[in-house]
Amino acid sequence: MRGKTFKLLAALTVGMLVLTSCGRNMFDQARTDAFEASPFFADGSAMRPIPEGTVSRERGALEPSYLTGLGPTGFLAELPIELNTDVLLRGQERYDIYCAPCHNYNGNGAGMIVQRGFPQPVSFTAEQRLLDSPVGYFYNAITNGFGRMYSYAARIKPEDRWAIAAYIKALQLSQNAQITDVPADILSQLSSTEAAR
């Protein structure tokens, strides 16, 4: 019994000595932090550019315009996703959460934050420059921020940013619609419904 205890105690002592001999070399290893300078590379930066042809593990091979809102000739004029009711409803939901506090639910820029003293953003529905802006402009502004608005790239997924941009364009149309914009067959349906009341 005494021999077994001695052997166990000896094994534990040797094990402790082996474990403590490792030191902190795994914790205190040579490395560089993000944005830190490095004399090792010619450009002086420790961060390396992403190799060309790298495919995202999360999203697969995407066109860069999908993530930036910019095409070869400037901001994208067309959505890179299919526009349908679900996309617009998702865009409205995300807009109401992230955008309406400043831009208001109708896009006039008089949201609750503005009513509490924050500087008012321009109106999506009255400013001609924004009415003429393509959908890629709004996606890019959501992604990178604009003026006092910070970037939402880390807060809103790209597909939701496109849905919000599509909803903003629909909001602009709805707030500036004329009776002549309604297709004739829809207008006749509305007229017959109104007459039935």
C-alpha positions in Angstrom: 0.0 0.0 0.0 2.8 2.3 0.9 4.6 1.6 -2.4 1.5 2.5 -4.4 1.1 5.8 -2.6 4.7 6.6 -3.2 4.5 5.8 -6.9 1.3 7.9 -7.3 2.8 10.8 -5.4 6.0 10.6 -7.6 3.9 10.5 -10.8 1.9 13.6 -9.7 5.1 15.5 -8.9 6.7 14.6 -12.2 3.4 15.6 -14.0 3.3 19.0 -12.2 7.0 19.6 -13.1 6.3 18.8 -16.8 3.3 21.0 -17.0 5.0 24.0 -15.3 8.0 23.7 -17.6 5.9 24.8 -20.6 5.8 28.4 -19.3 3.8 31.1 -21.0 5.3 30.7 -24.4 1.8 29.7 -25.9 0.2 32.8 -24.3 3.1 35.3 -25.0 3.8 34.3 -28.6 5.1 36.6 -31.2 2.2 38.1 -33.2 0.9 41.4 -34.5 -2.5 43.0 -33.9 -4.8 44.3 -36.5 -3.7 47.6 -38.1 -0.2 47.3 -36.5 2.9 48.1 -38.4 5.3 45.4 -39.4 8.8 45.7 -40.8 8.5 42.2 -42.2 6.4 43.3 -45.3 7.4 45.9 -47.9 4.2 47.9 -47.4 4.9 48.1 -43.6 1.5 46.7 -42.7 0.9 43.5 -40.6 -2.5 43.0 -42.2 -2.3 41.3 -45.5 -4.7 41.9 -48.4 -7.2 39.1 -49.2 -5.8 37.0 -52.1 -7.6 37.4 -55.4 -10.2 34.7 -56.0 -10.8 34.1 -52.3 -14.3 32.7 -51.7 -16.3 33.6 -48.5 -17.0 30.5 -46.4 -20.1 32.2 -45.1 -21.7 33.5 -48.4 -19.9 31.8 -51.2 -18.7 33.5 -54.4 -20.5 36.8 -54.5 -20.2 39.7 -56.9 -18.5 42.6 -55.2 -21.4 44.9 -56.2 -23.7 42.8 -54.0 -21.7 43.8 -50.9 -21.0 47.4 -51.9 -23.9 48.6 -54.0 -21.4 49.8 -56.7 -21.1 48.5 -60.2 -18.6 49.3 -62.9 -20.4 52.5 -63.8 -21.4 53.6 -60.3 -24.3 52.8 -58.0 -26.5 49.9 -59.0 -29.8 51.0 -60.5 -31.4 47.5 -60.2 -31.7 45.3 -57.2 -29.3 42.3 -57.3 -32.1 40.2 -55.6 -35.5 39.3 -56.8 -38.1 42.0 -55.8 -41.3 40.6 -54.4 -43.7 41.3 -51.6 -41.7 39.3 -49.1 -38.6 41.4 -49.8 -40.6 44.6 -49.4 -42.2 43.4 -46.2 -38.8 42.4 -44.8 -37.5 45.8 -45.9 -40.3 47.6 -44.1 -39.7 45.6 -40.9 -36.0 46.3 -40.9 -36.6 50.0 -41.9 -39.0 50.4 -39.0 -36.4 49.0 -36.6 -33.2 50.6 -37.8 -34.2 53.7 -39.9 -37.5 55.0 -38.6 -36.1 56.4 -35.3 -34.3 59.1 -37.3 -35.9 59.0 -40.8 -39.5 58.5 -39.6 -41.9 55.9 -40.8 -42.9 57.9 -43.8 -39.3 58.9 -44.7 -39.7 62.7 -44.1 -36.7 62.7 -41.6 -38.7 63.8 -38.5 -38.4 60.6 -36.5 -38.6 60.3 -32.7 -34.8 60.8 -32.2 -35.1 64.1 -34.2 -38.1 65.1 -32.1 -35.8 64.6 -29.0 -33.2 67.0 -30.4 -31.0 65.0 -32.8 -30.2 66.9 -36.0 -32.8 66.1 -38.7 -31.7 64.1 -41.8 -32.9 65.1 -45.2 -36.3 63.7 -46.3 -36.2 60.6 -48.5 -39.5 61.7 -50.1 -39.0 65.4 -50.7 -35.3 65.9 -51.5 -35.0 65.6 -55.3 -31.4 64.4 -55.1 -32.6 61.4 -53.1 -35.6 60.8 -55.3 -33.3 60.5 -58.3 -30.8 58.3 -56.5 -30.6 54.6 -57.5 -31.2 51.8 -55.1 -27.5 51.1 -54.8 -27.0 54.6 -53.3 -29.2 53.7 -50.3 -27.6 50.3 -49.9 -24.1 51.9 -49.9 -25.2 54.6 -47.4 -26.6 51.9 -45.1 -23.4 49.9 -45.4 -20.9 52.7 -45.0 -22.9 55.3 -43.1 -23.4 58.9 -44.3 -22.9 62.1 -42.4 -23.9 61.6 -38.8 -25.3 58.1 -39.6 -22.9 55.4 -38.7 -22.3 52.2 -40.7 -24.9 49.4 -40.3 -22.7 46.8 -42.1 -22.1 45.0 -38.8 -25.7 45.3 -37.6 -27.7 44.5 -40.7 -27.1 41.5 -43.1 -26.5 42.4 -46.8 -29.8 40.8 -47.9 -31.7 42.9 -45.3 -29.8 46.1 -46.4 -31.0 45.4 -50.0 -34.5 44.9 -48.7 -34.4 48.2 -46.8 -33.1 50.0 -49.9 -35.9 48.5 -52.0 -38.4 49.6 -49.4 -37.0 53.1 -49.4 -37.5 53.3 -53.2 -41.1 52.0 -52.7 -41.7 54.5 -49.9 -40.5 57.3 -52.2 -43.0 56.2 -54.8 -45.8 55.9 -52.4 -45.3 59.4 -50.9 -45.1 61.0 -54.3 -47.7 59.0 -56.2 -50.2 60.7 -58.5 -53.6 59.3 -59.6 -52.1 59.0 -63.1 -49.5 56.5 -61.7 -52.3 53.9 -60.9 -52.8 51.4 -63.8 -56.2 51.8 -65.5 -57.5 48.3 -64.5 -56.6 48.9 -60.8 -58.1 52.3 -60.9 -61.4 50.9 -62.3 -61.4 48.2 -59.5 -60.9 51.0 -56.9 -63.6 53.1 -58.5 -66.1 50.2 -58.5 -65.2 49.4 -54.8 -65.8 53.0 -53.9 -69.1 53.1 -55.7 -70.2 49.9 -53.9 -69.8 51.6 -50.5 
